[in-house]
Amino acid sequence: MSSTRLIPVAALATLIAAACTAKSDRQESDTATAVAPATAAAPESPPTPAAAPALNDPTIVAIFDDANTADIETGQLAAERGSTKAVRDFGAMLARDHKAVRQQGRDLAAKLGVTPTAPADSGSAKAHAEAIATLRSKRGAEFDRAFLDHEVKFHQDVINAVQSTLLPAIQNAELKELVVKVAPAFEAHRVAAANLRQKLGA
């Protein structure tokens, strides 16, 4: 793997993976418990109920907030350390845009009376700290390339998570509307990072 690839999973994807893994583990455990007695008992035994969903609206709000906070911090770092004006400006834009989106999420949570509840043992804080530490260890053009590689992957992870995991799990209509509304901004950031990275070359 290239040295410019920071971590295999972005903060948001780490959160969701942890939540989904927890759900999968519970389902496998329930299935094993249900199957073992079935081999020795009558086949008409009632099936074990499915595990409760690991993702609910308070958890999704927390994931949304953490993802924005993570990219605010990486954007601010690039605004300070980018070796070109284009990278510094892009970092500043990321920080500004994600602050606005994060605030929208917090305002909606307050309006709905939702207390953000992050998945247990998600590992997102550790993953983000490692990404920041890796970026801080780089200078000049090497920093620019590593930062932009990170941003392309981060935003793609967010897009994938929103489409495949978050939107199907959201129950509140206003929360779903907010996530749908801001999703194009994540794609715009991904494209901008990819285009800027291409301009920098190898």
N, C-alpha and C positions, 0 to 999 in steps of 0.2 A: 504494500500500500504506500502511496506517495506520502512524503512528509508533510505535504500541504493538506492532506485529509486529516481533520482534527479528531473527531470521535465518530464511531459508526452510527450513533443514534443521537438525534437532536433532542433537546429538552422536552419538547411536546411529545415526540414519539416515544421517548422513554417513559413518560407518565402514562401514556395510553397503553404501551406494551405491558407495563407493570399491572395496570388495572385489568387488562384482558387476560394476562397470565394468571392472575389471582382467580379470575372467573373460571378460566379453563381448568385450573388445578382443583377448584371446588367441584366442578362438574365431573371431572375424572374420578375424584374421590367418592362422590355420590354414586356414580355409575358402578365403581368397583364394589361399593357397599351393597348396591342393589343386585348386582349380578351374582356375587358369591352365594347369598342365601338361595337365589333362584335355582341354582344347580342342584340343591338338596331339597328344596321345597316345591310345593305345587306351582305349576306355571301360571296359575291365575292370580298370583300375588300382585297387588297393585304396584305400578311403577313408582319409583322415587321421584318426587317433584323436582323440576329443574332448579338449579341454583339461581338466586336472585341476581339481577344484572349488577355488574360491578360499577358501571357508569350511570350516574344519575345527574340531575341538573346542578346540584351543588359541587359535585366533582368536576363536571365539565366547566363550570365557571372558574374553578381553581386552575384547571389545566390551561384555559384561555388566558388567565391572568399571568400565570407563570411563563407561558410562551412569549407573551408580549414583553414581560420584564426581562427575560433572557436576551431578547434582541435589542431592547433599549440599551442594555449594558454592552453588547458587542458593537452596536452602532456608535455609542459614545466613545468606545476605545478606538474605533477606526477614525472617528472625527479628530481624535487627538494624535494618533500614530500613523495614519495613512501617509505614504510617501508622495502621493500626488494629490492635487486639488480635487480631482474627480473622485478619488476614493474617500477623501475627507468629507466632501460634500454628500456623497452617498451615505456614509455612516451617519452624518448629522440628520439626513432625511429619514433614515430608518428609525433613529431614536425619536425624532419628532412624531412620525406617523404612528409608531407603536405606543407612544405615550398617550396619544389621542384615542387610539382604539382601546387601550387598557382602561382609560378613564370611562369610556362608554360602557365597558363591561362592568366596572365597579358601580357606576351610577345605576345601571339596570339591576344589578344584584341588590343594591340598597332599596330600590323601588319595589322589588319583588319580595324583599325580606329574606333573601337567600344568603346563607353563610357559606362561603367557599370552603370546600372540604377536599383537600388533596388526597389522592390514593396513598395508602400506607406503603412505606418503603419503596417509593417510586424510583429513587436514585437520580432524579432529575437535577437536584442541587449539585450533587457530586459530578455529574456529567457536564453540567454547565461550567462548574469551577475548573474542570480539566480543560475545557475548550478555551476558557479565558486565559488560563495559565499557558497553554500552548501558543496562543496568539501573542501574549506578552513576551514570550521568549524569542519572537521574530522581529526583524527590523527591515526597513526599506521595502524593496520590491517583493521580498519573500513574505513580509507581513501582508502586503496587499493581496498577493495571490492566495495565501492561506485564508485570509478573511473572506474573500469573495467565494472561494470554494466552499467555505463553511456556510455562507449565506445562501448559496444555490441549494445545498443539501437541506439546510434548515427549513427553507420555505417550501421545498418539495415535500419534506416530511409533514409539514403543517397541512399542506393541501391534501395529501393522501389521507391524513388522519381525519380531517374535516369531512371529506367525502365518504370515506369507508366506515368511520367509527363514530365521530361526534354527531353529525346531523341525524343519523338514524336513531341515536340514543336520546336526543333532546326531547323533552316532554313539553316544556313551556313554549308557546308560540312566539312570544317576544324575544326570548333567548335565541330561538332558531332564526328568527328574522335578522337579529344582529349578526349572527355568525354568517348567514348567507350574504348579508350586505357587505361585510368586510372581506369576504373570501377573495374577491377580485384584486384587492390590494396586495394580498400575499402573492398572488400570481404575478402582479406587476413588479413586485420587489424581486421575485425569482428571476424574471426575464431581465430586469435591469442589472442584477448581479452577474448573470451569465454573459450578457453583452459586454459589460465592463471587463469581466475576466478574459473574454476572448480578445479584447483589445490589448491586454497586457501580454498575451502570448505565453510561451513556455517559461 
